Amino acid sequence: MSKDQLQFLVSGILFGFLLGFLIAYGVYEPRTVERAAPVPAAGNLGMSGGAGGAAPDAAAPDGAGAPAGAAGEQVMARVVEELNALKAAVQKNPKDIEALTRLANMYHDAGKYDQAVGFYRRVLDIQPKDVDARTDMGICLREMGKSDDAIAQFRTSLSYNPSHWQTWLNLGVVSLFDKHDVKGASEAFDKVELLNPGFKDLPLLREAIKKARESGPPKTS
């Protein structure tokens, strides 16, 4: 399977969470916007060979998120083994872009966003025009509650590659659900439609924009 196919597969899986959010709530709800799921640009896969990924931290509190039983222990052992190998590769060659990117993606998938950002920054120090890495770092920043920083990274990505539809999509998601910027989100989703007219979830994005317009700006207490 090619990288592009993997990218689309994993993006579809994670974007399904956003769709679930839209279907479940059906209205513009400021209290729940943080649950809208962004879409990785680089096709993050967690551990090798599987979508979604297992947490790279084998010492997760109470074993949260770890598969049960002997099979789970084997999975976690493989993840730890891969992590150790990648870290050794980076220690040997601090500019090993493949290892740095893989580490960033693994921590991204595991929800260890601060660690993922650290590795993405190292990738971007070497390859500042890597829009996949920059967009995925923006997603991590958003998940850390830093929506403005995320948007800044998305816009930098687009300055390098204005045709990167995943970046436009994430910009639209954060603009709509975090910043309540209906106009900005609509413009971003217009770009998604222009660049990827076959994207099957465009109708749901349009529905989210419609409901946001109908609901008006969020109420303040």
MOVEN-V844914 format. One record per residue. N is the residue number from 1. RES is the residue in one letter. PSI is psi in radians with two decimals (none if undefined). OMEGA is omega in whole degrees, -180 to 180 (none if undefined). Layout:
BEGIN
[[N & RES & PSI & OMEGA] [N & RES & PSI & OMEGA]]
END
This chain:
BEGIN
[[1 & M & 2.32 & -177] [2 & S & 2.88 & 178] [3 & K & -0.70 & -180] [4 & D & -0.68 & 178] [5 & Q & -0.73 & 178] [6 & L & -0.72 & 180] [7 & Q & -0.82 & -178] [8 & F & -0.67 & -180] [9 & L & -0.90 & -176] [10 & V & -0.66 & 177] [11 & S & -0.71 & 179] [12 & G & -0.71 & 180] [13 & I & -0.84 & -176] [14 & L & -0.57 & 179] [15 & F & -0.44 & 176] [16 & G & -0.49 & 178] [17 & F & -0.69 & 175] [18 & L & -0.75 & -179] [19 & L & -0.70 & 177] [20 & G & -0.69 & 178] [21 & F & -0.81 & -177] [22 & L & -0.74 & -179] [23 & I & -0.73 & -175] [24 & A & -0.69 & -174] [25 & Y & -0.68 & 175] [26 & G & 0.00 & 180] [27 & V & 2.91 & 179] [28 & Y & 1.82 & -173] [29 & E & 1.77 & -179] [30 & P & -0.48 & -177] [31 & R & -0.28 & -175] [32 & T & 0.09 & -175] [33 & V & -0.46 & -177] [34 & E & -0.17 & -179] [35 & R & -0.12 & 177] [36 & A & 2.34 & -172] [37 & A & 2.14 & 174] [38 & P & 3.01 & -176] [39 & V & 2.01 & 178] [40 & P & 2.49 & -179] [41 & A & -0.49 & -169] [42 & A & 0.09 & 179] [43 & G & 0.87 & -179] [44 & N & 2.42 & -172] [45 & L & 0.13 & -176] [46 & G & -2.30 & 178] [47 & M & 2.81 & -175] [48 & S & 2.37 & 170] [49 & G & 0.03 & 179] [50 & G & 2.53 & 178] [51 & A & 2.60 & 176] [52 & G & -0.79 & 170] [53 & G & 2.60 & 173] [54 & A & 2.70 & -179] [55 & A & 2.35 & -179] [56 & P & -0.19 & -178] [57 & D & 1.80 & -176] [58 & A & -0.28 & -178] [59 & A & 0.60 & 179] [60 & A & 2.46 & -177] [61 & P & 2.22 & 178] [62 & D & 0.37 & 180] [63 & G & 0.40 & -176] [64 & A & 2.29 & 176] [65 & G & -0.11 & -178] [66 & A & 2.47 & 176] [67 & P & 2.65 & -175] [68 & A & 2.68 & 170] [69 & G & -2.92 & -176] [70 & A & -0.66 & -180] [71 & A & -0.69 & 178] [72 & G & -0.69 & 179] [73 & E & -0.66 & 179] [74 & Q & -0.72 & 179] [75 & V & -0.85 & -178] [76 & M & -0.62 & 178] [77 & A & -0.70 & 179] [78 & R & -0.67 & 179] [79 & V & -0.83 & -180] [80 & V & -0.70 & 179] [81 & E & -0.77 & 180] [82 & E & -0.74 & 178] [83 & L & -0.82 & -179] [84 & N & -0.71 & 179] [85 & A & -0.73 & -180] [86 & L & -0.72 & 180] [87 & K & -0.62 & 176] [88 & A & -0.69 & 179] [89 & A & -0.69 & 180] [90 & V & -0.62 & 178] [91 & Q & -0.66 & 179] [92 & K & -0.71 & -180] [93 & N & 1.66 & -177] [94 & P & -0.21 & 179] [95 & K & 0.41 & 176] [96 & D & 1.61 & -172] [97 & I & -0.64 & -179] [98 & E & -0.78 & -180] [99 & A & -0.72 & 179] [100 & L & -0.76 & -180] [101 & T & -0.72 & 180] [102 & R & -0.75 & 177] [103 & L & -0.79 & 179] [104 & A & -0.78 & -178] [105 & N & -0.66 & 180] [106 & M & -0.78 & 179] [107 & Y & -0.61 & 175] [108 & H & -0.91 & -177] [109 & D & -0.52 & -178] [110 & A & -0.08 & -178] [111 & G & 0.24 & 177] [112 & K & 1.24 & -166] [113 & Y & -0.63 & -180] [114 & D & -0.70 & 177] [115 & Q & -0.68 & 178] [116 & A & -0.77 & 180] [117 & V & -0.71 & 179] [118 & G & -0.75 & 180] [119 & F & -0.65 & 177] [120 & Y & -0.67 & 179] [121 & R & -0.66 & 179] [122 & R & -0.66 & 175] [123 & V & -0.81 & -175] [124 & L & -0.41 & 173] [125 & D & -0.52 & -179] [126 & I & -0.72 & -177] [127 & Q & 1.36 & -175] [128 & P & -0.36 & -179] [129 & K & 0.24 & 177] [130 & D & 1.64 & -173] [131 & V & -0.49 & 176] [132 & D & -0.88 & -179] [133 & A & -0.73 & -178] [134 & R & -0.70 & 179] [135 & T & -0.73 & 179] [136 & D & -0.59 & 174] [137 & M & -0.67 & 176] [138 & G & -0.68 & 177] [139 & I & -0.78 & 179] [140 & C & -0.75 & 179] [141 & L & -0.72 & 178] [142 & R & -0.77 & -179] [143 & E & -0.36 & 177] [144 & M & 0.08 & -180] [145 & G & 0.25 & -177] [146 & K & 1.16 & -175] [147 & S & -0.69 & 180] [148 & D & -0.72 & 177] [149 & D & -0.66 & 178] [150 & A & -0.83 & -180] [151 & I & -0.68 & 178] [152 & A & -0.72 & 179] [153 & Q & -0.71 & 178] [154 & F & -0.74 & -179] [155 & R & -0.61 & 175] [156 & T & -0.74 & 177] [157 & S & -0.79 & -178] [158 & L & -0.44 & 176] [159 & S & -0.49 & 176] [160 & Y & -0.65 & -178] [161 & N & 1.55 & -178] [162 & P & -0.08 & 180] [163 & S & 0.18 & -178] [164 & H & 1.70 & -170] [165 & W & -0.53 & 179] [166 & Q & -0.62 & 178] [167 & T & -0.77 & 177] [168 & W & -0.70 & -180] [169 & L & -0.82 & 179] [170 & N & -0.65 & 176] [171 & L & -0.73 & 178] [172 & G & -0.73 & -180] [173 & V & -0.84 & -178] [174 & V & -0.68 & 179] [175 & S & -0.74 & -177] [176 & L & -0.93 & -169] [177 & F & -0.42 & -179] [178 & D & -0.75 & -174] [179 & K & -0.11 & -180] [180 & H & 0.57 & -180] [181 & D & 1.52 & -175] [182 & V & -0.74 & -179] [183 & K & -0.84 & -179] [184 & G & -0.69 & 179] [185 & A & -0.74 & 179] [186 & S & -0.73 & 178] [187 & E & -0.67 & 179] [188 & A & -0.75 & 180] [189 & F & -0.51 & 173] [190 & D & -0.71 & 179] [191 & K & -0.70 & 177] [192 & V & -0.80 & -179] [193 & E & -0.68 & 179] [194 & L & -0.74 & -175] [195 & L & -0.50 & -179] [196 & N & 1.23 & -174] [197 & P & -0.31 & 179] [198 & G & 0.03 & -179] [199 & F & 2.00 & -166] [200 & K & -0.31 & -175] [201 & D & 0.19 & 177] [202 & L & -0.70 & 179] [203 & P & -0.63 & 179] [204 & L & -0.61 & 176] [205 & L & -0.74 & 179] [206 & R & -0.67 & 178] [207 & E & -0.68 & 178] [208 & A & -0.71 & 177] [209 & I & -0.77 & -180] [210 & K & -0.81 & -178] [211 & K & -0.61 & 178] [212 & A & -0.70 & 179] [213 & R & -0.71 & 180] [214 & E & -0.62 & -177] [215 & S & -0.44 & -178] [216 & G & -3.07 & -179] [217 & P & 2.67 & 180] [218 & P & 2.53 & 179] [219 & K & 2.49 & 176] [220 & T & 2.49 & -179] [221 & S & none & none]]
END
